[in-house]
C-alpha cells in the first residue's frame, strides 16, 4: 500500500554494493546518505542509470526527488520515478 500523503522531497543518495543480495536485483544499489532522517539501509527505487558503474563509479552521490512509500507486505523505501532528472554530486569523500 502506498503512502499518498507523503510529500516528495529532495534526497541525496549514493550507489553501493550491499553485503547481502538475497531478494535484490543486480549487484549495485542506491541508498540515502546519512543525516537526512532516513536509515542508510533503506532501499531507493529510481532510474537504473544511477547503478551503472560504467557511467558512474561506485560511491557516486546524486540528488533526486523522492518520497517515502511502502508495498503491501514489504518495508518502507524511497521512490523516485525513473523518468525524472537527477543531479550528479560526485563521489563521497574517502572514509578515514
C-alpha positions as CSV (number, residue, x, y, z in Angstrom):
1,X,0.0,0.0,0.0
2,X,1.4,3.4,-1.0
3,X,1.6,6.4,1.3
4,X,-0.3,9.0,-0.7
5,X,0.0,11.7,2.0
6,X,3.9,11.6,2.0
7,X,5.4,14.6,0.2
8,X,8.1,14.4,-2.5
9,X,11.4,15.9,-1.3
10,X,15.0,16.2,-2.5
11,X,17.2,13.5,-1.1
12,X,21.0,12.8,-1.5
13,X,21.6,9.2,-2.3
14,X,24.7,7.1,-3.3
15,X,25.5,3.9,-5.1
16,X,26.9,1.0,-3.1
17,X,27.4,-2.8,-3.0
18,X,25.1,-4.4,-0.4
19,X,26.6,-7.1,1.9
20,X,23.6,-9.3,1.2
21,X,21.8,-9.5,-2.2
22,X,19.2,-12.1,-1.4
23,X,16.0,-10.9,-3.0
24,X,17.7,-8.0,-4.6
25,X,18.2,-7.4,-8.4
26,X,21.7,-6.6,-9.7
27,X,24.9,-6.0,-7.8
28,X,24.8,-2.2,-7.3
29,X,22.1,-0.5,-5.3
30,X,21.1,3.0,-4.2
31,X,20.7,4.2,-0.6
32,X,20.1,7.5,1.2
33,X,23.2,9.3,2.5
34,X,23.3,9.6,6.3
35,X,22.0,12.7,8.1
36,X,18.7,13.2,6.2
37,X,16.3,11.3,8.5
38,X,16.3,8.1,6.5
39,X,18.2,5.0,7.5
40,X,21.2,4.2,5.2
41,X,19.9,0.6,4.9
42,X,16.7,1.9,3.2
43,X,16.4,1.0,-0.5
44,X,15.8,3.6,-3.2
45,X,13.8,2.8,-6.3
46,X,14.9,5.1,-9.1
47,X,16.5,5.2,-12.6
48,X,18.8,2.2,-13.2
49,X,21.2,4.8,-14.8
50,X,22.4,5.6,-11.2
51,X,23.5,2.0,-10.7
52,X,25.5,1.9,-14.0
53,X,29.2,1.7,-12.9
54,X,30.3,2.2,-16.5
55,X,28.8,5.7,-16.3
56,X,29.1,6.5,-12.6
57,X,31.8,4.9,-10.3
58,X,30.6,3.1,-7.2
59,X,30.0,5.6,-4.3
60,X,28.8,8.4,-6.6
61,X,26.3,10.6,-4.9
62,X,23.1,12.0,-6.6
63,X,20.4,14.5,-5.6
64,X,16.9,13.4,-6.6
65,X,13.3,14.0,-5.8
66,X,11.8,11.1,-3.9
67,X,9.0,10.1,-1.4
68,X,8.7,7.6,1.3
69,X,6.4,4.7,0.4
70,X,5.9,1.0,1.0
71,X,4.5,-2.1,-0.6
72,X,1.8,-4.4,0.9
73,X,3.7,-7.0,2.9
74,X,7.0,-5.2,2.5
75,X,9.0,-2.5,4.2
76,X,9.4,1.2,3.5
77,X,11.6,2.6,0.7
78,X,12.2,5.8,-1.2
79,X,10.7,6.1,-4.6
80,X,11.8,8.4,-7.4
81,X,10.4,8.0,-11.0
82,X,13.0,6.6,-13.5
83,X,11.9,9.4,-15.8
84,X,12.8,12.3,-13.5
85,X,16.0,14.2,-13.8
86,X,18.7,13.9,-11.1
87,X,21.8,15.8,-10.2
88,X,25.2,14.1,-10.0
89,X,27.0,15.5,-7.0
90,X,30.2,13.4,-7.4
91,X,31.9,10.8,-5.3
92,X,31.6,10.6,-1.5
93,X,34.8,11.6,0.4
94,X,37.0,8.7,1.3
95,X,36.4,7.1,4.7
96,X,39.3,7.7,7.2
